[in-house]
Amino acid sequence: MSFFSNLSTLFSAEDEAKKKAKVQQAKPGFLKPANHQAKPVVAAKPVKQTPPSPAQVASANSLLDKARAEADSLVRDARSKAREIIVEAKDESLEIRSKIEKETRRIEQEMAIQQRDLQSKLDKLDYRFEQIDQKEQRIDQLKKDLENQKLDLDKSRAKTLEKLEEISGYSKDKAKEVLFEGLEKKLSHDLAKMVAQKEEEAKLEADEKAQEILIDAMRHGATDYVAEYTISVVNIPSEEIKGKIIGKSGRNIHTFERRTGVEIDLDSSPTEIKLSSFDPVRREIARVSMERLIKDGRIQPARIEEIVDKVEQEIERITFDAGKKLMHEVGVYNIPNGLVSMLGRFKYRFSYGQNMIKHTIEETKMGTIIAHELGLDANVVKLGCLLHDIGKISGNHDESHVQAGVRIAKQYNMPQEVIDCIAQHHEDEPFSSPESMAVYIADAISGARPGARYENHEDYIKRLSALEAIAMSYEEVKQAYAIQAGRELRVLLIPEKSKDDDVTVLANKIRDRVQKEVIVPGNVTVTVIREYREQAVTKA
């Protein structure tokens, strides 16, 4: 940059000197006075020009000489500066060339060092490969030598055995038999006495210990959880509420029963309302909805449907809270939220009349006590008892609840010991650990104790589910409810997809299918309802 700035300075100085020279040459041979004023020229009288005097000519020549001297001086200065600039440019170019040469030599040296390092590494690798080849050759040779030595030893052993057999007069098997007979005769009395003593002690201690463990486990497994089976009870502040629940011409109670799929019993008690349904989820939705309607006081068809819709959306939160309560009851924490929500569904699940939450609490407490008494891993037993029936709420009918439970446990990365407890609690697989056997025993105690399970509700629930499934198989059906313990099937149609004539036809179709596909004690009344409603809202 300094080189080009010096050049620009040089050329500007030369231009300035040339301009000054031109100005001096353009001046006339005489100078006008400073106060000279131009007078107007009169055309009628021509002006007479006077020639310059020698003094004026001399003065003009002197000025011209000064201008030429100054111009020569400027030119000399410019040339001097140009030479200086050229010298500086040469110095800078030499310096740049020197730097480039140094950088080039440095890069060449680094490249040479890297090349030497690479060559050294390659030489080391080649040497290493040679050593590996030599070791492999030595190993192969050693293997061959060992095999030969083994053959020689086998031959020597065979010869030694032959000599021993010749000397003793017994074969190998005969000598072993004689030796064992001698040891048996020598130790038989002591062994028999010791075995008899240990057997007697084991029987006494085993009976006492087993009784103690089982009694203590069952005592700690007692729970205060009250299970609901087919009826939920809602307390009311006064009997006047029943009139609001019924509504004008029974429209409120009919809307509630149609929307929730439960039956309402208002006559059992003046301060209670009983909600009856085989489906515990529907019954729970109806119970919560009824409590909110009573608290709100606005009991009418539109409000009933609004409340029921909100409660249906909140059922997931309710099941999650039930799962957390179950976990706190048995003392298990840090479980994934997905598993907590699934465990909460036990609130609405029954196995042969036994509520799943009650069964899980009992089994987990008994299994934990058994694990502590026997010195087992209590955490594994506790998790195994808690999750052993998790497959029953999977909703997949193509696999057993044991298979579904194993799949869910693997999905949530449960320990393998816990997965084994789930897989083996019905003896589908051989027991792999004492913890699995403890879970199996606790499950059997909880399910088999007197009063744990009532009459078989499974077939009853399957029958009612089959009735609803038949009705829901038709595309024009919106909802279907099996009520009156399966003696009535109430079917609601979609108005946009059906006609009034379809009501009679569909009722007869469903009746015929129920007679062929479902075994029902007594008669079944099929009620098909088609309701069309329209709403109009005024503008404010």
C-alpha positions in Angstrom: 0.0 0.0 0.0 2.9 2.4 0.7 4.2 1.9 -2.8 0.9 3.0 -4.5 0.4 5.9 -2.1 3.9 7.2 -2.9 3.2 7.0 -6.7 0.0 8.9 -6.3 1.8 11.7 -4.3 4.5 11.8 -7.1 2.0 12.3 -9.9 0.0 14.9 -8.1 3.2 16.9 -7.5 4.2 16.8 -11.2 0.7 17.9 -12.3 0.8 20.9 -9.9 4.2 21.9 -11.3 3.0 21.8 -14.9 -0.1 23.9 -14.1 2.1 26.6 -12.5 4.4 26.7 -15.6 1.4 27.1 -17.9 0.1 29.9 -15.8 3.4 31.8 -16.0 3.7 31.4 -19.7 0.2 32.6 -20.3 0.9 36.0 -18.7 1.5 39.0 -21.0 4.7 40.8 -21.3 3.5 43.7 -19.1 1.6 43.8 -15.8 -1.5 45.8 -15.3 -1.8 47.9 -12.2 -3.8 46.5 -9.3 -6.3 49.4 -9.3 -6.8 49.4 -13.1 -10.4 49.6 -14.2 -11.6 48.8 -17.6 -13.1 51.6 -19.5 -15.7 51.2 -22.1 -14.4 51.1 -25.7 -15.7 53.7 -28.0 -15.9 52.4 -31.5 -15.8 55.9 -33.0 -12.3 56.6 -31.4 -9.7 53.7 -31.8 -7.3 53.2 -28.9 -3.6 53.6 -29.6 -1.5 50.8 -28.2 1.8 51.7 -26.7 4.7 49.1 -26.8 6.1 47.7 -23.5 9.0 49.3 -22.0 12.3 47.5 -21.5 11.8 47.3 -17.8 8.5 45.6 -18.2 10.0 43.1 -20.6 12.8 42.4 -18.2 10.4 41.9 -15.4 8.3 39.4 -17.4 11.4 37.5 -18.4 12.6 37.4 -14.8 9.2 35.9 -13.7 9.3 33.4 -16.5 12.8 32.3 -15.5 11.6 31.9 -11.9 8.6 29.8 -13.0 10.9 27.6 -15.1 13.3 27.2 -12.2 10.5 26.3 -9.9 9.2 23.8 -12.5 12.6 22.3 -12.8 12.9 22.0 -9.1 9.5 20.3 -8.8 10.5 17.9 -11.6 13.7 17.1 -9.8 11.9 16.6 -6.5 9.3 14.4 -8.3 12.1 12.3 -9.9 13.8 12.0 -6.5 10.6 10.9 -4.9 10.0 8.4 -7.8 13.4 6.9 -7.2 12.8 6.7 -3.5 9.4 5.0 -4.2 11.0 2.6 -6.6 13.6 1.7 -4.0 10.9 1.2 -1.3 8.9 -0.9 -3.7 11.9 -3.0 -4.5 12.6 -3.4 -0.7 9.0 -4.4 -0.1 9.0 -6.8 -3.0 12.2 -8.3 -1.7 10.7 -8.6 1.8 7.5 -10.2 0.5 9.6 -12.6 -1.6 11.7 -13.4 1.5 8.6 -14.1 3.6 7.2 -16.3 0.9 10.4 -18.2 0.6 10.6 -18.7 4.4 6.9 -19.9 4.5 7.6 -22.3 1.6 10.7 -23.7 3.3 8.7 -24.1 6.5 5.9 -25.9 4.8 8.4 -28.1 2.9 10.1 -29.0 6.2 6.8 -29.8 7.9 5.8 -32.0 4.9 9.2 -33.7 5.1 8.7 -34.4 8.8 5.2 -35.7 8.3 6.4 -37.9 5.5 9.2 -39.3 7.7 6.6 -39.9 10.5 4.3 -41.7 8.1 7.1 -43.8 6.8 8.2 -44.6 10.3 4.6 -45.7 11.2 4.4 -47.8 8.1 7.7 -49.5 8.9 6.4 -50.2 12.5 3.1 -51.6 11.0 5.1 -53.8 8.7 7.2 -55.0 11.6 4.1 -55.6 13.7 2.5 -57.7 11.0 5.6 -59.7 10.7 5.5 -60.4 14.4 1.9 -61.4 14.3 2.6 -63.8 11.4 5.4 -65.3 13.4 3.2 -65.7 16.5 0.5 -67.3 14.5 2.9 -69.7 13.0 4.3 -70.5 16.6 0.7 -71.0 17.9 -0.1 -73.4 15.0 3.0 -75.3 15.8 2.1 -75.4 19.5 -1.3 -76.7 18.7 0.1 -79.5 16.7 2.6 -80.3 19.5 -0.2 -80.3 22.1 -2.4 -82.6 19.9 0.5 -84.9 19.5 1.2 -84.8 23.3 -2.5 -85.5 24.0 -2.4 -88.5 21.7 0.8 -89.8 23.4 -0.8 -89.3 26.9 -4.0 -91.1 25.8 -1.9 -94.0 24.6 0.2 -94.0 27.8 -3.0 -93.9 29.9 -4.5 -96.7 28.0 -1.3 -98.8 28.5 -1.2 -98.0 32.2 -4.9 -99.0 32.7 -4.2 -102.3 30.9 -1.2 -103.0 33.2 -3.3 -102.1 36.3 -6.1 -104.4 35.1 -3.6 -107.2 34.5 -2.0 -106.7 38.0 -5.2 -106.3 39.9 -7.3 -108.8 38.0 -10.2 -106.2 37.8 -11.5 -104.2 34.9 -12.0 -100.4 35.2 -15.7 -100.6 35.9 -15.2 -103.5 38.3 -12.6 -101.7 40.3 -14.9 -98.6 40.6 -17.7 -100.8 41.8 -15.5 -102.5 44.4 -14.3 -99.1 45.7 -17.7 -97.7 46.0 -19.0 -100.8 47.8 -16.2 -100.5 50.3 -16.9 -96.8 51.0 -20.6 -97.5 51.3 -20.1 -100.2 53.9 -17.8 -98.0 55.9 -20.0 -94.9 55.9 -23.5 -96.4 55.6 -24.2 -96.4 59.3 -23.1 -92.8 59.9 -24.9 -91.5 56.8 -28.2 -93.2 57.7 -28.1 -91.7 61.2 -27.3 -88.2 59.9 -29.9 -88.3 57.2 -32.6 -89.4 59.7 -31.7 -86.7 62.1 -31.7 -83.9 59.4 -35.0 -85.1 58.0 -36.6 -84.9 61.4 -35.3 -81.5 62.0 -36.3 -80.2 58.6 -39.8 -81.5 59.0 -40.3 -79.8 62.3 -38.7 -76.5 61.3 -40.4 -76.5 57.8 -43.9 -76.9 59.2 -43.5 -74.3 61.8 -41.7 -71.8 59.5 -44.2 -72.3 56.7 -47.2 -71.8 59.0 -45.6 -68.7 60.4 -44.8 -67.2 57.0 -48.2 -67.9 55.5 -50.2 -66.6 58.6 -48.1 -63.5 58.9 -48.4 -62.8 55.1 -52.1 -63.2 55.1 -52.5 -61.0 58.2 -50.5 -58.2 56.6 -52.4 -58.7 53.3 -55.7 -57.6 54.9 -57.1 -54.5 53.1 -59.8 -52.0 53.8 -60.7 -51.5 50.1 -64.4 -51.9 49.4 -65.0 -53.1 45.9 -68.1 -52.3 43.9 -69.4 -55.0 41.7 -72.6 -54.0 39.8 -74.1 -51.2 41.9 -72.9 -47.7 42.8 -74.6 -45.5 45.4 -75.0 -41.8 45.3 -76.2 -39.9 48.4 -78.7 -37.1 48.0 -79.4 -34.2 50.4 -83.2 -34.5 50.2 -85.9 -36.5 48.5 -86.9 -33.4 46.5 -83.8 -34.0 44.3 -85.5 -37.1 42.9 -88.2 -35.0 41.3 -85.6 -33.0 39.5 -83.8 -36.2 38.4 -87.0 -37.6 36.9 -88.0 -34.3 35.2 -91.1 -33.5 33.3 -92.6 -36.6 31.9 -89.5 -38.4 32.9 -87.3 -36.7 30.3 -84.3 -36.1 32.6 -84.0 -39.7 33.8 -84.6 -41.1 30.3 -81.8 -38.8 28.9 -79.5 -39.8 31.7 -80.1 -43.6 31.3 -79.8 -43.3 27.5 -76.6 -41.3 27.6 -74.8 -43.3 30.3 -76.2 -46.8 29.7 -77.0 -47.4 33.4 -80.2 -48.0 35.3 -81.3 -45.6 38.0 -83.1 -47.0 41.1 -84.9 -44.1 43.1 -87.1 -46.3 45.3 -84.5 -48.2 47.4 -83.8 -45.4 50.0 -85.1 -41.8 50.5 -81.5 -40.5 50.8 -79.7 -42.7 48.2 -79.8 -43.3 44.4 -78.5 -46.6 43.1 -76.9 -46.8 39.7 -76.8 -50.3 38.2 -74.7 -51.6 35.3 -72.5 -54.5 34.6 -69.9 -52.2 33.0 -67.9 -50.5 35.9 -66.6 -47.7 33.6 -70.2 -46.7 32.6 -71.2 -46.9 36.2 -68.4 -44.7 37.4 -69.1 -42.1 34.7 -72.8 -42.1 35.7 -71.9 -41.8 39.4 -69.6 -38.8 39.0 -72.0 -37.2 36.5 -75.0 -37.6 39.0 -73.0 -36.2 41.8 -72.1 -33.1 39.8 -75.6 -32.6 38.5 -77.0 -32.8 42.1 -74.3 -30.3 43.2 -75.1 -28.0 40.3 -78.8 -28.2 40.6 -79.5 -27.6 36.9 -80.8 -31.0 35.9 -82.1 -30.9 32.3 -81.3 -32.9 29.2 -78.8 -30.4 27.7 -77.0 -30.1 31.0 -77.0 -33.8 31.5 -75.3 -34.5 28.1 -72.7 -31.7 28.8 -71.8 -33.1 32.2 -71.5 -36.7 30.9 -69.3 -35.6 28.0 -66.9 -33.8 30.4 -66.8 -36.8 32.8 -66.0 -39.1 29.9 -63.0 -36.9 29.0 -61.9 -36.9 32.6 -61.9 -40.7 33.0 -58.2 -40.9 32.1 -57.4 -38.5 35.0 -59.5 -40.5 37.4 -57.8 -43.8 36.4 -54.4 -42.1 36.8 -55.3 -41.0 40.3 -56.5 -44.5 41.2 -53.2 -45.8 39.9 -51.2 -43.4 42.1 -53.3 -44.3 45.1 -52.6 -48.0 44.5 -48.9 -47.4 44.2 -48.8 -45.4 47.4 -50.8 -48.2 49.2 -48.2 -50.8 48.3 -45.2 -48.5 48.6 -43.9 -48.5 45.0 -42.6 -45.3 43.4 -40.8 -44.1 40.3 -43.0 -46.0 37.9 -43.6 -44.6 34.4 -46.8 -42.6 34.1 -48.1 -44.9 31.4 -47.9 -47.9 33.8 -49.6 -45.8 36.5 -52.5 -45.0 34.2 -52.8 -48.7 33.2 -52.8 -49.8 36.9 -55.5 -47.3 37.6 -57.8 -49.2 35.3 -57.9 -52.0 37.8 -60.5 -49.9 39.6 -63.0 -50.9 36.9 -61.7 -54.5 36.4 -62.9 -57.6 38.1 -61.6 -61.2 37.9 -64.2 -63.7 38.9 -66.0 -61.1 41.0 -62.8 -60.0 42.8 -61.8 -56.4 42.2 -58.3 -56.1 40.6 -57.2 -53.3 42.9 -58.2 -55.2 46.0 -56.5 -58.4 44.7 -53.3 -56.4 43.7 -53.0 -54.8 47.1 -53.5 -58.1 48.9 -51.1 -60.0 46.8 -48.3 -57.3 46.9 -48.4 -57.0 50.7 -48.4 -60.8 51.1 -45.6 -61.3 48.6 -43.5 -58.6 50.2 -43.8 -60.3 53.6 -42.9 -63.7 52.2 -39.8 -62.1 50.5 -38.6 -60.6 53.7 -39.1 -63.8 55.7 -37.2 -65.9 53.1 -34.5 -63.4 52.5 -35.5 -62.8 48.8 -35.2 -59.6 46.7 -38.3 -57.7 48.1 -38.2 -55.1 45.3 -38.4 -57.7 42.6 -41.3 -59.6 44.4 -43.1 -56.3 45.0 -42.9 -55.2 41.3 -43.8 -58.7 40.2 -46.9 -58.8 42.4 -47.9 -55.3 41.3 -47.6 -55.9 37.6 -48.5 -59.6 37.3 -52.0 -59.0 35.9 -51.2 -55.8 33.9 -52.0 -57.7 30.7 -55.7 -58.0 31.7 -56.3 -54.4 30.7 -54.3 -54.5 27.4 -57.5 -54.9 25.3 -55.8 -57.3 22.9 -57.9 -60.5 22.7 -55.3 -62.3 20.5 -53.0 -63.0 23.4 -53.3 -64.2 26.9 -53.0 -61.8 29.8 -49.6 -63.3 30.7 -48.3 -62.7 27.2 -49.7 -59.2 27.1 -48.2 -58.5 30.6 -44.7 -59.6 29.4 -45.0 -57.4 26.3 -46.1 -54.3 28.4 -43.3 -54.9 30.9 -40.7 -55.1 28.1 -42.2 -52.0 26.5 -41.5 -50.0 29.8 -38.0 -51.5 30.3 -38.8 -53.4 33.4 -36.0 -55.6 34.9 -35.8 -59.2 33.5 -36.4 -60.6 37.0 -39.8 -58.8 37.1 -40.7 -59.9 33.6 -39.9 -63.5 34.7 -42.3 -63.2 37.6 -45.1 -62.0 35.3 -44.4 -64.8 32.8 -44.4 -67.5 35.4 -47.1 -66.5 37.8 -49.5 -69.1 36.2 -46.8 -71.7 35.7 -46.8 -71.1 31.9 -43.0 -71.3 32.2 -40.8 -73.1 34.7 -39.9 -71.0 37.7 -36.5 -69.4 37.2 -36.0 -67.9 40.7 -37.4 -68.0 44.2 -38.9 -64.5 43.6 -41.1 -65.9 40.8 -42.3 -68.7 43.2 -43.1 -66.1 45.9 -45.3 -64.1 43.4 -47.1 -67.3 42.4 -47.8 -68.2 46.0 -49.0 -64.7 46.9 -51.3 -64.7 43.9 -52.8 -68.1 44.8 -53.4 -67.1 48.5 -55.2 -63.9 47.5 -57.4 -65.6 44.9 -58.1 -68.7 46.9 -58.8 -67.4 50.3 -62.5 -67.7 51.5 -64.6 -64.7 50.5 -62.1 -63.4 47.9 -64.1 -64.3 44.9 -67.8 -64.5 44.4 -70.0 -66.1 41.8 -68.6 -66.2 38.2 -69.3 -62.9 36.6 -67.1 -63.4 33.6 -69.7 -65.3 31.6 -72.3 -62.8 32.7 -70.2 -59.9 31.4 -69.3 -61.8 28.2 -73.0 -62.4 27.5 -73.9 -58.7 27.9 -70.9 -57.6 25.8 -72.0 -60.1 23.1 -75.5 -58.5 23.0 -74.0 -55.0 22.6 -71.6 -56.2 19.9 -74.4 -57.7 17.8 -76.2 -54.3 17.9 -73.1 -52.3 17.2 -72.3 -54.4 14.1 -74.8 -52.3 12.1 -73.5 -49.0 10.7 -76.7 -47.1 11.4 -76.4 -47.8 15.2 -74.9 -45.0 17.3 -75.0 -46.7 20.8 -76.2 -49.9 22.3 -76.8 -50.8 26.0 -77.6 -54.2 27.5 -79.7 -53.4 30.6 -82.0 -55.2 33.0 -79.3 -57.9 33.6 -79.3 -58.7 29.9 -83.1 -59.0 29.6 -83.3 -55.8 27.5 -81.1 -54.5 24.7 -81.6 -50.8 24.0 -80.3 -49.6 20.6 -80.0 -45.9 19.5 -79.9 -45.1 15.8 -78.1 -42.3 13.9 -81.0 -40.3 12.4 -79.0 -39.2 9.3 -78.2 -42.8 8.4 -81.6 -44.4 9.1 -85.3 -44.1 8.4 -88.3 -44.7 10.6 -89.0 -48.0 8.8 -85.5 -49.2 9.8 -86.5 -49.3 13.4 -88.8 -52.3 13.0 -86.6 -54.1 10.5 -83.5 -53.7 12.6 -85.2 -54.8 15.8 -86.3 -58.0 14.2 -82.7 -58.6 12.7 -81.1 -58.1 16.1 -83.6 -60.3 17.8 -83.0 -63.2 15.3 -79.2 -62.9 15.7 -79.5 -62.9 19.5 -81.5 -66.1 19.5 -78.9 -67.8 17.3 -75.6 -66.5 18.7 -76.2 -65.8 22.4 -77.4 -68.1 25.1 -79.6 -66.0 27.4 -81.7 -67.3 30.2 -85.2 -66.0 29.6 -86.4 -63.5 27.1 -84.6 -60.5 25.6 -86.5 -57.4 24.6 -84.8 -55.4 21.8 -85.8 -51.7 21.9 -84.7 -49.7 18.9 -84.9 -45.9 19.2 -84.6 -43.3 16.4 -84.6 -39.7 17.7 -84.2 -36.6 15.6 -83.6 -33.3 17.3 -83.0 -29.8 15.9 -81.8 -26.7 17.8 -82.2 -23.0 16.9 -80.5 -20.2 18.8 -81.7 -16.6 18.9 -79.3 -13.8 18.2 -78.5 -11.4 21.0 
